[in-house]
Amino acid sequence: MSVIRSAGLRGFRATVAELGGDAEQFATACGLPIAALDADDMLVPDQAVAAVLELAAHRLGCPDLGLRIARRQDLDMLGPLALAIRNSPTLADVVECSSRYLFLHARSLSLILEPDPYGDRGVIALRYGVQPGYPTPIQGTDLGLAFVHRTIQRLVDDRYGLRSVELPYRPEAPIQTYEELFGAPVRVDRPAAILRVPSSLATRALSGGDENLHRLAMAFLAEQSGGANASIVPQVRAAVQQLLGTAPPEIGTVARLLTAHPRTLQRRLAIEGTSFATILDTARRDAARRYLTTTDMPMSQIASLIGLSEQSTFTRCTQRWWAATPTAIRREGTHGRP
């Protein structure tokens, strides 16, 4: 069974209510926990998400439901991937990190940059959709393709030169509805869901990005890509380890990486029997011992690398950790080397 983060349902409850329906009733009918309608980090079956979109569209007589929900969604729903995307230097980098780590949001989805299916050298194809072997859900694909389109608009420009939209089905909603949202011709019954964009767009520099944040986000995503874990502790630990020596290891920064409110993050850690302060302290202790016993760095530099502003604070920490001074720990490590 493939899963998707419940963030993919953002906007579903509000859109259904606007149409006079009961989102919770639809969720229950499709086997989705009601809590998934209001949470971002629950892992739910992607087939159930596709089913609830189709059911609601049918029952409410709203064949463009996916497009409507897409208007309510934003990049933040992608969690840490959103931070990497926002700080990518070019659109090609956006697609590269999305294609590499989109599975952390939804296991069966993919986003790939490939040659234009019509052979136009000035055009490239941005193909979105489920991986081979999965059925293509109309509402889910509408939602995802519209989300990608709106994301490019926010990153580049409202008029980024979209040439056409290719749909792998014939939707029940009027084609005009699609063309009004995308601002480009829409073709149906095509081999795949594709946005055809100018090839020059791939190398166009994106403004407002932060190279350091992009690097941190990519490193964090790489750390998490080894497998999904319901525990938040490994994610916080990985984020803290990436931040040490590069940015202030503050809970607000880590919460931003995880797209969670700091108080929510503290609550989840407390449930697992720990705290942000404990995780940070352990990370500092481990890094300090490594630097003291394997390098000749000055004490002031080590203090800075583990996020401490003063060497005296570093000394107090080593006294608490090992009942010894930094110099004594270094001497002990040096004596123990071969």
C-alpha positions in Angstrom: 0.0 0.0 0.0 1.3 3.4 -1.0 0.8 6.4 1.3 0.6 10.2 1.1 0.9 12.9 3.8 -2.5 14.2 4.8 -1.3 17.7 3.8 -2.5 16.7 0.3 -6.0 17.1 1.6 -5.5 20.8 2.5 -8.5 22.8 1.3 -10.7 19.7 0.9 -12.9 20.5 4.0 -13.4 24.1 3.1 -14.1 23.4 -0.6 -16.6 20.7 0.2 -18.3 23.0 2.8 -18.5 25.7 0.2 -20.3 23.3 -2.1 -22.8 22.3 0.7 -21.2 18.9 1.4 -20.0 17.1 4.5 -16.2 16.4 4.2 -16.2 14.1 7.3 -19.0 12.0 5.8 -17.0 11.5 2.6 -13.8 10.7 4.5 -15.6 8.1 6.6 -17.0 6.5 3.5 -13.5 6.1 2.0 -11.9 4.9 5.1 -10.0 8.0 5.9 -9.5 9.1 9.5 -11.4 12.4 10.0 -8.3 13.8 11.7 -6.5 13.7 8.3 -8.8 16.5 7.1 -7.1 19.0 9.5 -3.6 17.6 10.0 -0.6 17.6 7.7 1.7 14.8 8.9 -0.6 11.8 9.0 0.3 9.0 6.5 -2.9 7.9 4.8 -3.4 5.5 1.8 -3.1 7.5 -1.4 -5.9 5.4 -2.9 -8.2 6.6 -0.2 -7.3 10.2 -0.9 -7.9 9.7 -4.6 -11.2 8.0 -3.8 -12.5 10.7 -1.5 -11.8 13.3 -4.1 -13.7 11.3 -6.8 -16.6 10.6 -4.4 -17.0 14.2 -3.4 -16.8 15.4 -7.0 -19.5 12.9 -8.0 -21.8 13.5 -5.1 -21.6 17.3 -5.2 -21.8 17.5 -9.0 -18.5 19.3 -9.1 -16.3 17.8 -11.9 -13.6 20.5 -11.3 -13.3 19.8 -7.6 -9.5 19.1 -7.9 -8.9 22.5 -9.6 -10.9 24.2 -6.9 -8.9 22.6 -4.1 -5.6 23.5 -5.8 -6.6 27.2 -5.5 -6.5 26.8 -1.7 -3.2 25.0 -1.4 0.3 26.4 -1.1 3.8 25.2 -1.2 4.0 24.7 2.6 2.0 21.5 2.3 5.2 19.8 1.0 6.9 20.1 4.4 10.7 20.3 4.3 10.7 19.9 0.5 9.0 23.3 0.3 12.0 25.0 1.9 14.3 23.3 -0.7 12.1 24.4 -3.5 11.7 28.0 -2.4 15.5 28.4 -2.1 16.4 26.6 -5.3 18.6 28.7 -7.7 16.7 27.7 -10.9 13.5 25.9 -11.9 15.6 23.0 -13.1 16.9 22.7 -9.5 13.3 22.8 -8.3 12.3 19.9 -10.5 15.5 18.0 -9.6 14.9 18.2 -5.8 11.2 17.5 -6.3 11.7 14.5 -8.5 14.3 13.2 -5.9 12.3 13.7 -2.8 8.6 14.0 -3.7 8.2 10.4 -2.5 8.6 11.7 1.0 5.2 13.5 0.5 3.6 10.9 -1.7 5.1 7.5 -2.5 3.4 7.0 -5.8 3.8 10.5 -7.3 6.6 11.7 -9.6 7.6 15.0 -11.3 10.0 14.7 -14.3 11.5 17.1 -16.8 11.8 15.5 -20.2 11.9 16.5 -24.0 8.8 17.9 -25.6 6.5 15.1 -26.8 5.9 17.1 -30.0 9.6 17.5 -30.7 9.7 21.3 -30.3 13.3 22.2 -29.3 12.2 25.4 -27.6 9.9 23.5 -25.3 10.4 21.0 -22.5 7.8 18.8 -20.8 7.1 18.8 -17.1 5.4 15.5 -16.5 3.4 14.9 -13.4 1.5 11.9 -12.2 1.4 8.6 -10.6 4.1 6.1 -11.3 3.6 3.2 -13.7 1.3 0.5 -12.4 -1.1 2.9 -10.6 -4.4 4.1 -12.0 -4.6 7.8 -13.0 -7.2 9.5 -10.7 -8.8 12.5 -12.5 -9.5 14.7 -9.5 -6.1 13.9 -7.9 -4.2 14.6 -11.2 -6.2 17.8 -11.8 -5.3 18.9 -8.3 -1.6 18.0 -8.6 -1.1 19.5 -12.0 -2.8 22.8 -11.0 -0.7 22.9 -7.9 2.5 22.5 -9.9 1.3 25.3 -12.3 0.5 27.7 -9.4 3.8 26.9 -7.7 5.7 27.9 -10.9 3.7 31.1 -11.1 4.7 32.0 -7.5 8.4 31.1 -8.1 8.8 32.7 -11.5 5.9 34.7 -12.9 2.2 34.5 -13.5 2.9 34.5 -17.2 5.8 32.1 -17.4 5.1 31.0 -20.9 3.0 27.9 -20.5 2.5 26.5 -24.0 -0.1 23.8 -23.4 -1.5 21.4 -20.8 -1.8 17.7 -21.7 -4.3 15.6 -19.8 -4.3 11.8 -20.0 -8.1 11.7 -19.9 -11.2 13.5 -21.1 -12.6 15.4 -18.0 -16.2 16.0 -17.3 -15.6 19.6 -16.5 -15.6 22.0 -19.5 -12.2 22.5 -21.1 -12.8 26.2 -20.8 -12.6 25.8 -17.0 -9.1 24.3 -17.3 -8.0 26.9 -19.8 -9.1 29.8 -17.6 -7.0 28.4 -14.7 -3.9 27.5 -16.7 -4.1 30.3 -19.2 -3.1 28.0 -22.0 -4.6 25.5 -24.5 -5.6 22.2 -22.9 -5.4 18.9 -24.9 -7.2 15.7 -23.7 -6.6 12.0 -24.1 -2.9 12.4 -24.2 -0.3 9.8 -23.0 0.5 11.7 -19.8 -0.3 14.7 -17.6 2.2 17.4 -18.8 2.8 21.1 -18.6 4.7 22.2 -21.8 7.0 25.1 -20.9 9.7 27.1 -22.6 13.1 25.3 -22.4 14.7 28.6 -21.3 12.6 28.5 -18.1 14.7 25.6 -16.7 17.8 27.7 -16.3 16.0 30.9 -15.3 17.3 32.2 -12.0 14.8 32.3 -9.2 14.8 35.4 -6.9 14.7 35.5 -3.2 16.4 32.2 -2.5 18.9 31.5 0.2 21.7 29.1 -0.9 22.5 28.1 2.7 18.8 27.2 3.4 18.6 25.3 0.2 21.7 23.3 1.1 20.4 22.6 4.7 17.0 21.6 3.4 18.5 19.2 0.8 20.8 17.7 3.4 17.9 17.2 5.8 15.8 15.6 3.0 18.7 13.3 2.2 18.9 12.3 5.8 15.2 11.4 5.9 15.1 9.6 2.5 16.3 6.4 4.0 12.7 5.5 5.1 9.7 7.0 6.7 9.6 7.0 10.5 6.5 7.9 12.6 8.8 9.3 15.3 9.6 13.0 15.1 12.8 12.5 17.2 15.1 11.3 14.3 13.8 14.2 12.1 14.6 16.8 14.8 18.0 15.1 15.5 18.9 15.2 11.8 17.8 18.8 11.5 19.9 19.9 14.5 23.0 18.0 13.2 22.6 19.8 9.9 22.3 23.2 11.6 25.2 23.0 13.9 28.0 25.1 12.6 26.0 26.6 9.8 23.0 28.3 11.4 21.6 28.9 14.9 20.3 25.6 16.2 17.1 27.1 17.4 13.7 25.4 17.7 12.1 28.0 15.4 14.6 27.1 12.7 14.1 23.4 13.1 10.3 23.8 13.2 10.6 25.7 10.0 12.4 22.9 8.4 9.7 20.5 9.5 6.9 23.0 8.7 5.6 22.7 12.2 4.8 25.3 14.9 7.4 25.3 17.6 4.8 24.5 20.3 3.5 21.6 18.2 7.0 20.3 17.9 7.6 20.5 21.6 4.4 18.7 22.3 5.2 15.9 19.9 8.7 15.5 21.5 7.2 15.5 25.0 4.9 12.6 23.9 8.0 10.7 22.9 9.6 11.4 26.2 12.2 14.0 25.2 12.5 17.7 24.4 14.2 19.9 21.9 16.7 21.1 24.6 17.7 17.5 25.3 18.2 16.6 21.6 20.2 19.8 21.1 22.4 19.2 24.2 23.1 15.6 23.1 24.1 16.8 19.6 26.4 19.4 21.0 28.0 17.0 23.4 28.7 14.4 20.6 30.0 17.0 18.2 32.2 18.6 20.9 33.8 15.3 21.8 34.4 14.6 18.1 36.1 18.0 17.6 38.1 17.7 20.8 39.5 14.3 20.2 40.0 14.3 16.4 41.0 17.9 15.6 43.3 20.6 16.8 40.7 23.4 16.5 40.9 26.2 19.0 38.4 26.0 21.8 36.6 29.1 20.7 36.1 27.7 17.2 34.7 24.5 18.6 32.3 26.5 20.8 31.1 28.4 17.7 30.7 25.2 15.7 28.3 23.7 18.3 26.3 26.9 18.5 27.7 28.4 21.7 28.5 32.1 21.8 31.3 32.0 24.3 34.2 29.7 25.2 33.3 30.0 28.9 29.9 28.5 28.1 31.6 25.7 26.3 33.8 25.0 29.4 30.7 24.9 31.7 29.1 22.4 29.3 32.0 20.1 29.3 32.1 20.2 33.1 28.4 19.2 33.1 28.8 16.5 30.4 32.0 14.8 31.6 33.1 16.6 34.8 36.2 17.7 33.0 37.6 20.7 31.1 37.8 20.8 27.3 41.6 20.6 27.6 41.4 17.5 29.7 39.0 15.8 27.2 41.4 16.7 24.4 44.4 15.4 26.3 42.6 12.1 27.1 41.6 11.7 23.4 45.1 12.5 22.2 46.6 9.8 24.6 44.1 7.3 23.3 45.1 7.8 19.6 47.2 5.1 17.9 
